[in-house]
Amino acid sequence: MSSSDNTMAKIKPLSNSNYPEWSGEMKAWLMRNGLWRLVSKKETKPAASKVDELDKWEMKAEKAAGDIYLLVENDQQ
């Protein structure tokens, strides 16, 4: 397990009672991993003609979505 996996494991998954704590920790996690600008829509999706840039953007979007999904309780998904 990498050090980033250890940090992610310390974030308590989103439940129906911990949104303020979870959102701050999730934002920090995404910032630390270079994904916050994408999630906050500051990094826009490149044009389809820019294939390499679009591929990198889509990979980051998938990583962000996966990280968020894994840190949400089943009843919140």
mmCIF file as gemmi writes it, N, C-alpha and C atoms, coordinates in Angstrom:
data_model
loop_
_atom_site.group_PDB
_atom_site.id
_atom_site.type_symbol
_atom_site.label_atom_id
_atom_site.label_alt_id
_atom_site.label_comp_id
_atom_site.label_asym_id
_atom_site.label_entity_id
_atom_site.label_seq_id
_atom_site.pdbx_PDB_ins_code
_atom_site.Cartn_x
_atom_site.Cartn_y
_atom_site.Cartn_z
_atom_site.occupancy
_atom_site.B_iso_or_equiv
_atom_site.pdbx_formal_charge
_atom_site.auth_seq_id
_atom_site.auth_asym_id
_atom_site.pdbx_PDB_model_num
ATOM 1 N N . MET Axp A 1 ? 0.848 -1.177 0 1 0 ? 1 A 1
ATOM 2 C CA . MET Axp A 1 ? 0 0 0 1 0 ? 1 A 1
ATOM 3 C C . MET Axp A 1 ? 0.894 1.24 0 1 0 ? 1 A 1
ATOM 4 N N . SER Axp A 2 ? 0.623 2.188 -0.872 1 0 ? 2 A 1
ATOM 5 C CA . SER Axp A 2 ? 1.425 3.407 -0.936 1 0 ? 2 A 1
ATOM 6 C C . SER Axp A 2 ? 1.042 4.36 0.193 1 0 ? 2 A 1
ATOM 7 N N . SER Axp A 3 ? 1.878 5.391 0.39 1 0 ? 3 A 1
ATOM 8 C CA . SER Axp A 3 ? 1.562 6.356 1.45 1 0 ? 3 A 1
ATOM 9 C C . SER Axp A 3 ? 0.271 7.092 1.167 1 0 ? 3 A 1
ATOM 10 N N . SER Axp A 4 ? -0.055 7.314 -0.11 1 0 ? 4 A 1
ATOM 11 C CA . SER Axp A 4 ? -1.312 7.993 -0.425 1 0 ? 4 A 1
ATOM 12 C C . SER Axp A 4 ? -2.506 7.117 -0.069 1 0 ? 4 A 1
ATOM 13 N N . ASP Axp A 5 ? -2.373 5.79 -0.213 1 0 ? 5 A 1
ATOM 14 C CA . ASP Axp A 5 ? -3.446 4.888 0.187 1 0 ? 5 A 1
ATOM 15 C C . ASP Axp A 5 ? -3.667 4.951 1.691 1 0 ? 5 A 1
ATOM 16 N N . ASN Axp A 6 ? -2.575 5.071 2.46 1 0 ? 6 A 1
ATOM 17 C CA . ASN Axp A 6 ? -2.694 5.182 3.91 1 0 ? 6 A 1
ATOM 18 C C . ASN Axp A 6 ? -3.455 6.44 4.301 1 0 ? 6 A 1
ATOM 19 N N . THR Axp A 7 ? -3.17 7.552 3.627 1 0 ? 7 A 1
ATOM 20 C CA . THR Axp A 7 ? -3.854 8.803 3.923 1 0 ? 7 A 1
ATOM 21 C C . THR Axp A 7 ? -5.336 8.682 3.583 1 0 ? 7 A 1
ATOM 22 N N . MET Axp A 8 ? -5.635 8.095 2.447 1 0 ? 8 A 1
ATOM 23 C CA . MET Axp A 8 ? -7.02 7.948 2.034 1 0 ? 8 A 1
ATOM 24 C C . MET Axp A 8 ? -7.785 7.103 3.055 1 0 ? 8 A 1
ATOM 25 N N . ALA Axp A 9 ? -7.141 6.075 3.585 1 0 ? 9 A 1
ATOM 26 C CA . ALA Axp A 9 ? -7.81 5.201 4.547 1 0 ? 9 A 1
ATOM 27 C C . ALA Axp A 9 ? -8.154 5.941 5.835 1 0 ? 9 A 1
ATOM 28 N N . LYS Axp A 10 ? -7.48 7.045 6.132 1 0 ? 10 A 1
ATOM 29 C CA . LYS Axp A 10 ? -7.747 7.803 7.349 1 0 ? 10 A 1
ATOM 30 C C . LYS Axp A 10 ? -8.971 8.702 7.221 1 0 ? 10 A 1
ATOM 31 N N . ILE Axp A 11 ? -9.455 8.905 6.016 1 0 ? 11 A 1
ATOM 32 C CA . ILE Axp A 11 ? -10.647 9.726 5.806 1 0 ? 11 A 1
ATOM 33 C C . ILE Axp A 11 ? -11.87 8.856 6.079 1 0 ? 11 A 1
ATOM 34 N N . LYS Axp A 12 ? -12.671 9.284 7.038 1 0 ? 12 A 1
ATOM 35 C CA . LYS Axp A 12 ? -13.889 8.541 7.359 1 0 ? 12 A 1
ATOM 36 C C . LYS Axp A 12 ? -14.88 8.725 6.205 1 0 ? 12 A 1
ATOM 37 N N . PRO Axp A 13 ? -15.43 7.647 5.659 1 0 ? 13 A 1
ATOM 38 C CA . PRO Axp A 13 ? -16.378 7.771 4.536 1 0 ? 13 A 1
ATOM 39 C C . PRO Axp A 13 ? -17.574 8.662 4.878 1 0 ? 13 A 1
ATOM 40 N N . LEU Axp A 14 ? -18.089 9.321 3.878 1 0 ? 14 A 1
ATOM 41 C CA . LEU Axp A 14 ? -19.259 10.189 4.031 1 0 ? 14 A 1
ATOM 42 C C . LEU Axp A 14 ? -20.452 9.381 4.518 1 0 ? 14 A 1
ATOM 43 N N . SER Axp A 15 ? -21.088 9.892 5.552 1 0 ? 15 A 1
ATOM 44 C CA . SER Axp A 15 ? -22.306 9.278 6.082 1 0 ? 15 A 1
ATOM 45 C C . SER Axp A 15 ? -23.376 10.36 6.144 1 0 ? 15 A 1
ATOM 46 N N . ASN Axp A 16 ? -24.486 10.037 6.764 1 0 ? 16 A 1
ATOM 47 C CA . ASN Axp A 16 ? -25.551 11.04 6.864 1 0 ? 16 A 1
ATOM 48 C C . ASN Axp A 16 ? -25.305 12.044 7.981 1 0 ? 16 A 1
ATOM 49 N N . SER Axp A 17 ? -24.131 11.938 8.665 1 0 ? 17 A 1
ATOM 50 C CA . SER Axp A 17 ? -23.895 12.848 9.783 1 0 ? 17 A 1
ATOM 51 C C . SER Axp A 17 ? -22.513 13.509 9.809 1 0 ? 17 A 1
ATOM 52 N N . ASN Axp A 18 ? -21.692 13.337 8.768 1 0 ? 18 A 1
ATOM 53 C CA . ASN Axp A 18 ? -20.336 13.883 8.85 1 0 ? 18 A 1
ATOM 54 C C . ASN Axp A 18 ? -19.919 14.71 7.628 1 0 ? 18 A 1
ATOM 55 N N . TYR Axp A 19 ? -20.87 15.293 6.917 1 0 ? 19 A 1
ATOM 56 C CA . TYR Axp A 19 ? -20.512 16.01 5.689 1 0 ? 19 A 1
ATOM 57 C C . TYR Axp A 19 ? -19.467 17.116 5.9 1 0 ? 19 A 1
ATOM 58 N N . PRO Axp A 20 ? -19.593 17.994 6.895 1 0 ? 20 A 1
ATOM 59 C CA . PRO Axp A 20 ? -18.589 19.07 7.038 1 0 ? 20 A 1
ATOM 60 C C . PRO Axp A 20 ? -17.156 18.538 7.181 1 0 ? 20 A 1
ATOM 61 N N . GLU Axp A 21 ? -16.968 17.546 8.025 1 0 ? 21 A 1
ATOM 62 C CA . GLU Axp A 21 ? -15.636 16.955 8.209 1 0 ? 21 A 1
ATOM 63 C C . GLU Axp A 21 ? -15.174 16.254 6.927 1 0 ? 21 A 1
ATOM 64 N N . TRP Axp A 22 ? -16.051 15.437 6.345 1 0 ? 22 A 1
ATOM 65 C CA . TRP Axp A 22 ? -15.713 14.676 5.139 1 0 ? 22 A 1
ATOM 66 C C . TRP Axp A 22 ? -15.368 15.598 3.982 1 0 ? 22 A 1
ATOM 67 N N . SER Axp A 23 ? -16.144 16.651 3.78 1 0 ? 23 A 1
ATOM 68 C CA . SER Axp A 23 ? -15.903 17.518 2.624 1 0 ? 23 A 1
ATOM 69 C C . SER Axp A 23 ? -14.551 18.224 2.726 1 0 ? 23 A 1
ATOM 70 N N . GLY Axp A 24 ? -14.181 18.646 3.922 1 0 ? 24 A 1
ATOM 71 C CA . GLY Axp A 24 ? -12.873 19.274 4.101 1 0 ? 24 A 1
ATOM 72 C C . GLY Axp A 24 ? -11.736 18.304 3.849 1 0 ? 24 A 1
ATOM 73 N N . GLU Axp A 25 ? -11.861 17.097 4.387 1 0 ? 25 A 1
ATOM 74 C CA . GLU Axp A 25 ? -10.825 16.09 4.19 1 0 ? 25 A 1
ATOM 75 C C . GLU Axp A 25 ? -10.762 15.629 2.74 1 0 ? 25 A 1
ATOM 76 N N . MET Axp A 26 ? -11.921 15.502 2.096 1 0 ? 26 A 1
ATOM 77 C CA . MET Axp A 26 ? -11.95 15.07 0.698 1 0 ? 26 A 1
ATOM 78 C C . MET Axp A 26 ? -11.327 16.137 -0.187 1 0 ? 26 A 1
ATOM 79 N N . LYS Axp A 27 ? -11.623 17.408 0.088 1 0 ? 27 A 1
ATOM 80 C CA . LYS Axp A 27 ? -11.023 18.497 -0.687 1 0 ? 27 A 1
ATOM 81 C C . LYS Axp A 27 ? -9.505 18.465 -0.535 1 0 ? 27 A 1
ATOM 82 N N . ALA Axp A 28 ? -9.027 18.298 0.687 1 0 ? 28 A 1
ATOM 83 C CA . ALA Axp A 28 ? -7.588 18.242 0.925 1 0 ? 28 A 1
ATOM 84 C C . ALA Axp A 28 ? -6.96 17.061 0.188 1 0 ? 28 A 1
ATOM 85 N N . TRP Axp A 29 ? -7.628 15.921 0.228 1 0 ? 29 A 1
ATOM 86 C CA . TRP Axp A 29 ? -7.135 14.728 -0.475 1 0 ? 29 A 1
ATOM 87 C C . TRP Axp A 29 ? -7.042 14.993 -1.975 1 0 ? 29 A 1
ATOM 88 N N . LEU Axp A 30 ? -8.089 15.567 -2.534 1 0 ? 30 A 1
ATOM 89 C CA . LEU Axp A 30 ? -8.101 15.847 -3.968 1 0 ? 30 A 1
ATOM 90 C C . LEU Axp A 30 ? -7.043 16.89 -4.343 1 0 ? 30 A 1
ATOM 91 N N . MET Axp A 31 ? -6.859 17.89 -3.502 1 0 ? 31 A 1
ATOM 92 C CA . MET Axp A 31 ? -5.826 18.9 -3.744 1 0 ? 31 A 1
ATOM 93 C C . MET Axp A 31 ? -4.446 18.256 -3.714 1 0 ? 31 A 1
ATOM 94 N N . ARG Axp A 32 ? -4.216 17.434 -2.724 1 0 ? 32 A 1
ATOM 95 C CA . ARG Axp A 32 ? -2.92 16.759 -2.57 1 0 ? 32 A 1
ATOM 96 C C . ARG Axp A 32 ? -2.584 15.894 -3.779 1 0 ? 32 A 1
ATOM 97 N N . ASN Axp A 33 ? -3.589 15.37 -4.427 1 0 ? 33 A 1
ATOM 98 C CA . ASN Axp A 33 ? -3.391 14.469 -5.553 1 0 ? 33 A 1
ATOM 99 C C . ASN Axp A 33 ? -3.615 15.131 -6.909 1 0 ? 33 A 1
ATOM 100 N N . GLY Axp A 34 ? -3.674 16.461 -6.919 1 0 ? 34 A 1
ATOM 101 C CA . GLY Axp A 34 ? -3.778 17.19 -8.177 1 0 ? 34 A 1
ATOM 102 C C . GLY Axp A 34 ? -5.101 17.03 -8.9 1 0 ? 34 A 1
ATOM 103 N N . LEU Axp A 35 ? -6.174 16.788 -8.143 1 0 ? 35 A 1
ATOM 104 C CA . LEU Axp A 35 ? -7.488 16.544 -8.755 1 0 ? 35 A 1
ATOM 105 C C . LEU Axp A 35 ? -8.518 17.618 -8.415 1 0 ? 35 A 1
ATOM 106 N N . TRP Axp A 36 ? -8.218 18.485 -7.451 1 0 ? 36 A 1
ATOM 107 C CA . TRP Axp A 36 ? -9.207 19.454 -7.008 1 0 ? 36 A 1
ATOM 108 C C . TRP Axp A 36 ? -9.612 20.432 -8.1 1 0 ? 36 A 1
ATOM 109 N N . ARG Axp A 37 ? -8.662 20.924 -8.882 1 0 ? 37 A 1
ATOM 110 C CA . ARG Axp A 37 ? -8.991 21.89 -9.94 1 0 ? 37 A 1
ATOM 111 C C . ARG Axp A 37 ? -9.985 21.279 -10.937 1 0 ? 37 A 1
ATOM 112 N N . LEU Axp A 38 ? -9.859 19.992 -11.201 1 0 ? 38 A 1
ATOM 113 C CA . LEU Axp A 38 ? -10.787 19.314 -12.101 1 0 ? 38 A 1
ATOM 114 C C . LEU Axp A 38 ? -12.169 19.219 -11.454 1 0 ? 38 A 1
ATOM 115 N N . VAL Axp A 39 ? -12.208 18.768 -10.197 1 0 ? 39 A 1
ATOM 116 C CA . VAL Axp A 39 ? -13.484 18.589 -9.496 1 0 ? 39 A 1
ATOM 117 C C . VAL Axp A 39 ? -14.202 19.92 -9.293 1 0 ? 39 A 1
ATOM 118 N N . SER Axp A 40 ? -13.439 20.977 -9.031 1 0 ? 40 A 1
ATOM 119 C CA . SER Axp A 40 ? -14.046 22.291 -8.797 1 0 ? 40 A 1
ATOM 120 C C . SER Axp A 40 ? -14.318 23.051 -10.1 1 0 ? 40 A 1
ATOM 121 N N . LYS Axp A 41 ? -14.079 22.408 -11.217 1 0 ? 41 A 1
ATOM 122 C CA . LYS Axp A 41 ? -14.349 22.933 -12.567 1 0 ? 41 A 1
ATOM 123 C C . LYS Axp A 41 ? -13.448 24.095 -12.967 1 0 ? 41 A 1
ATOM 124 N N . LYS Axp A 42 ? -12.316 24.266 -12.284 1 0 ? 42 A 1
ATOM 125 C CA . LYS Axp A 42 ? -11.342 25.275 -12.693 1 0 ? 42 A 1
ATOM 126 C C . LYS Axp A 42 ? -10.51 24.754 -13.861 1 0 ? 42 A 1
ATOM 127 N N . GLU Axp A 43 ? -10.359 23.442 -13.931 1 0 ? 43 A 1
ATOM 128 C CA . GLU Axp A 43 ? -9.665 22.803 -15.05 1 0 ? 43 A 1
ATOM 129 C C . GLU Axp A 43 ? -10.738 22.24 -15.978 1 0 ? 43 A 1
ATOM 130 N N . THR Axp A 44 ? -10.88 22.866 -17.131 1 0 ? 44 A 1
ATOM 131 C CA . THR Axp A 44 ? -11.953 22.467 -18.037 1 0 ? 44 A 1
ATOM 132 C C . THR Axp A 44 ? -11.518 21.342 -18.964 1 0 ? 44 A 1
ATOM 133 N N . LYS Axp A 45 ? -12.495 20.649 -19.464 1 0 ? 45 A 1
ATOM 134 C CA . LYS Axp A 45 ? -12.259 19.525 -20.36 1 0 ? 45 A 1
ATOM 135 C C . LYS Axp A 45 ? -11.714 20.037 -21.691 1 0 ? 45 A 1
ATOM 136 N N . PRO Axp A 46 ? -10.569 19.495 -22.147 1 0 ? 46 A 1
ATOM 137 C CA . PRO Axp A 46 ? -9.997 19.931 -23.423 1 0 ? 46 A 1
ATOM 138 C C . PRO Axp A 46 ? -10.888 19.542 -24.603 1 0 ? 46 A 1
ATOM 139 N N . ALA Axp A 47 ? -10.683 20.22 -25.693 1 0 ? 47 A 1
ATOM 140 C CA . ALA Axp A 47 ? -11.421 19.92 -26.918 1 0 ? 47 A 1
ATOM 141 C C . ALA Axp A 47 ? -11.078 18.514 -27.406 1 0 ? 47 A 1
ATOM 142 N N . ALA Axp A 48 ? -12.022 17.887 -28.062 1 0 ? 48 A 1
ATOM 143 C CA . ALA Axp A 48 ? -11.825 16.529 -28.566 1 0 ? 48 A 1
ATOM 144 C C . ALA Axp A 48 ? -10.65 16.448 -29.539 1 0 ? 48 A 1
ATOM 145 N N . SER Axp A 49 ? -10.329 17.545 -30.186 1 0 ? 49 A 1
ATOM 146 C CA . SER Axp A 49 ? -9.216 17.554 -31.144 1 0 ? 49 A 1
ATOM 147 C C . SER Axp A 49 ? -7.854 17.461 -30.449 1 0 ? 49 A 1
ATOM 148 N N . LYS Axp A 50 ? -7.804 17.759 -29.161 1 0 ? 50 A 1
ATOM 149 C CA . LYS Axp A 50 ? -6.556 17.669 -28.395 1 0 ? 50 A 1
ATOM 150 C C . LYS Axp A 50 ? -6.532 16.322 -27.681 1 0 ? 50 A 1
ATOM 151 N N . VAL Axp A 51 ? -6.291 15.284 -28.461 1 0 ? 51 A 1
ATOM 152 C CA . VAL Axp A 51 ? -6.45 13.906 -27.996 1 0 ? 51 A 1
ATOM 153 C C . VAL Axp A 51 ? -5.607 13.6 -26.756 1 0 ? 51 A 1
ATOM 154 N N . ASP Axp A 52 ? -4.338 13.97 -26.747 1 0 ? 52 A 1
ATOM 155 C CA . ASP Axp A 52 ? -3.475 13.665 -25.599 1 0 ? 52 A 1
ATOM 156 C C . ASP Axp A 52 ? -3.944 14.377 -24.337 1 0 ? 52 A 1
ATOM 157 N N . GLU Axp A 53 ? -4.272 15.658 -24.461 1 0 ? 53 A 1
ATOM 158 C CA . GLU Axp A 53 ? -4.749 16.424 -23.308 1 0 ? 53 A 1
ATOM 159 C C . GLU Axp A 53 ? -6.079 15.874 -22.806 1 0 ? 53 A 1
ATOM 160 N N . LEU Axp A 54 ? -6.962 15.521 -23.74 1 0 ? 54 A 1
ATOM 161 C CA . LEU Axp A 54 ? -8.271 14.977 -23.378 1 0 ? 54 A 1
ATOM 162 C C . LEU Axp A 54 ? -8.111 13.652 -22.644 1 0 ? 54 A 1
ATOM 163 N N . ASP Axp A 55 ? -7.205 12.811 -23.118 1 0 ? 55 A 1
ATOM 164 C CA . ASP Axp A 55 ? -6.974 11.523 -22.473 1 0 ? 55 A 1
ATOM 165 C C . ASP Axp A 55 ? -6.478 11.722 -21.042 1 0 ? 55 A 1
ATOM 166 N N . LYS Axp A 56 ? -5.537 12.627 -20.83 1 0 ? 56 A 1
ATOM 167 C CA . LYS Axp A 56 ? -5.023 12.91 -19.478 1 0 ? 56 A 1
ATOM 168 C C . LYS Axp A 56 ? -6.13 13.445 -18.582 1 0 ? 56 A 1
ATOM 169 N N . TRP Axp A 57 ? -6.965 14.353 -19.115 1 0 ? 57 A 1
ATOM 170 C CA . TRP Axp A 57 ? -8.068 14.924 -18.345 1 0 ? 57 A 1
ATOM 171 C C . TRP Axp A 57 ? -9.057 13.829 -17.942 1 0 ? 57 A 1
ATOM 172 N N . GLU Axp A 58 ? -9.391 12.942 -18.877 1 0 ? 58 A 1
ATOM 173 C CA . GLU Axp A 58 ? -10.349 11.868 -18.586 1 0 ? 58 A 1
ATOM 174 C C . GLU Axp A 58 ? -9.795 10.892 -17.555 1 0 ? 58 A 1
ATOM 175 N N . MET Axp A 59 ? -8.49 10.627 -17.608 1 0 ? 59 A 1
ATOM 176 C CA . MET Axp A 59 ? -7.877 9.743 -16.606 1 0 ? 59 A 1
ATOM 177 C C . MET Axp A 59 ? -7.967 10.386 -15.217 1 0 ? 59 A 1
ATOM 178 N N . LYS Axp A 60 ? -7.712 11.687 -15.123 1 0 ? 60 A 1
ATOM 179 C CA . LYS Axp A 60 ? -7.822 12.385 -13.853 1 0 ? 60 A 1
ATOM 180 C C . LYS Axp A 60 ? -9.269 12.385 -13.358 1 0 ? 60 A 1
ATOM 181 N N . ALA Axp A 61 ? -10.219 12.584 -14.272 1 0 ? 61 A 1
ATOM 182 C CA . ALA Axp A 61 ? -11.633 12.595 -13.9 1 0 ? 61 A 1
ATOM 183 C C . ALA Axp A 61 ? -12.048 11.229 -13.352 1 0 ? 61 A 1
ATOM 184 N N . GLU Axp A 62 ? -11.581 10.165 -13.975 1 0 ? 62 A 1
ATOM 185 C CA . GLU Axp A 62 ? -11.9 8.822 -13.499 1 0 ? 62 A 1
ATOM 186 C C . GLU Axp A 62 ? -11.28 8.57 -12.128 1 0 ? 62 A 1
ATOM 187 N N . LYS Axp A 63 ? -10.053 9.019 -11.916 1 0 ? 63 A 1
ATOM 188 C CA . LYS Axp A 63 ? -9.399 8.844 -10.616 1 0 ? 63 A 1
ATOM 189 C C . LYS Axp A 63 ? -10.16 9.609 -9.536 1 0 ? 63 A 1
ATOM 190 N N . ALA Axp A 64 ? -10.519 10.853 -9.814 1 0 ? 64 A 1
ATOM 191 C CA . ALA Axp A 64 ? -11.268 11.647 -8.834 1 0 ? 64 A 1
ATOM 192 C C . ALA Axp A 64 ? -12.603 10.988 -8.507 1 0 ? 64 A 1
ATOM 193 N N . ALA Axp A 65 ? -13.312 10.539 -9.526 1 0 ? 65 A 1
ATOM 194 C CA . ALA Axp A 65 ? -14.607 9.899 -9.305 1 0 ? 65 A 1
ATOM 195 C C . ALA Axp A 65 ? -14.452 8.626 -8.483 1 0 ? 65 A 1
ATOM 196 N N . GLY Axp A 66 ? -13.433 7.851 -8.77 1 0 ? 66 A 1
ATOM 197 C CA . GLY Axp A 66 ? -13.19 6.624 -8.013 1 0 ? 66 A 1
ATOM 198 C C . GLY Axp A 66 ? -12.848 6.909 -6.568 1 0 ? 66 A 1
ATOM 199 N N . ASP Axp A 67 ? -11.984 7.895 -6.332 1 0 ? 67 A 1
ATOM 200 C CA . ASP Axp A 67 ? -11.614 8.253 -4.964 1 0 ? 67 A 1
ATOM 201 C C . ASP Axp A 67 ? -12.838 8.7 -4.17 1 0 ? 67 A 1
ATOM 202 N N . ILE Axp A 68 ? -13.648 9.542 -4.762 1 0 ? 68 A 1
ATOM 203 C CA . ILE Axp A 68 ? -14.845 10.034 -4.076 1 0 ? 68 A 1
ATOM 204 C C . ILE Axp A 68 ? -15.805 8.881 -3.787 1 0 ? 68 A 1
ATOM 205 N N . TYR Axp A 69 ? -16.041 8.033 -4.77 1 0 ? 69 A 1
ATOM 206 C CA . TYR Axp A 69 ? -16.971 6.914 -4.615 1 0 ? 69 A 1
ATOM 207 C C . TYR Axp A 69 ? -16.548 5.986 -3.471 1 0 ? 69 A 1
ATOM 208 N N . LEU Axp A 70 ? -15.236 5.74 -3.395 1 0 ? 70 A 1
ATOM 209 C CA . LEU Axp A 70 ? -14.733 4.824 -2.366 1 0 ? 70 A 1
ATOM 210 C C . LEU Axp A 70 ? -14.812 5.413 -0.961 1 0 ? 70 A 1
ATOM 211 N N . LEU Axp A 71 ? -15.015 6.717 -0.858 1 0 ? 71 A 1
ATOM 212 C CA . LEU Axp A 71 ? -15.091 7.361 0.451 1 0 ? 71 A 1
ATOM 213 C C . LEU Axp A 71 ? -16.498 7.857 0.768 1 0 ? 71 A 1
ATOM 214 N N . VAL Axp A 72 ? -17.481 7.092 0.315 1 0 ? 72 A 1
ATOM 215 C CA . VAL Axp A 72 ? -18.889 7.387 0.586 1 0 ? 72 A 1
ATOM 216 C C . VAL Axp A 72 ? -19.528 6.083 1.078 1 0 ? 72 A 1
ATOM 217 N N . GLU Axp A 73 ? -20.214 6.17 2.216 1 0 ? 73 A 1
ATOM 218 C CA . GLU Axp A 73 ? -20.912 4.987 2.747 1 0 ? 73 A 1
ATOM 219 C C . GLU Axp A 73 ? -21.918 4.479 1.714 1 0 ? 73 A 1
ATOM 220 N N . ASN Axp A 74 ? -22.201 3.187 1.752 1 0 ? 74 A 1
ATOM 221 C CA . ASN Axp A 74 ? -23.125 2.573 0.791 1 0 ? 74 A 1
ATOM 222 C C . ASN Axp A 74 ? -24.481 3.27 0.744 1 0 ? 74 A 1
ATOM 223 N N . ASP Axp A 75 ? -25.008 3.653 1.9 1 0 ? 75 A 1
ATOM 224 C CA . ASP Axp A 75 ? -26.331 4.29 1.92 1 0 ? 75 A 1
ATOM 225 C C . ASP Axp A 75 ? -26.312 5.692 1.355 1 0 ? 75 A 1
ATOM 226 N N . GLN Axp A 76 ? -25.131 6.256 1.121 1 0 ? 76 A 1
ATOM 227 C CA . GLN Axp A 76 ? -25.015 7.609 0.534 1 0 ? 76 A 1
ATOM 228 C C . GLN Axp A 76 ? -24.703 7.551 -0.961 1 0 ? 76 A 1
ATOM 229 N N . GLN Axp A 77 ? -24.314 6.385 -1.452 1 0 ? 77 A 1
ATOM 230 C CA . GLN Axp A 77 ? -23.955 6.252 -2.855 1 0 ? 77 A 1
ATOM 231 C C . GLN Axp A 77 ? -25.184 6.327 -3.715 1 0 ? 77 A 1
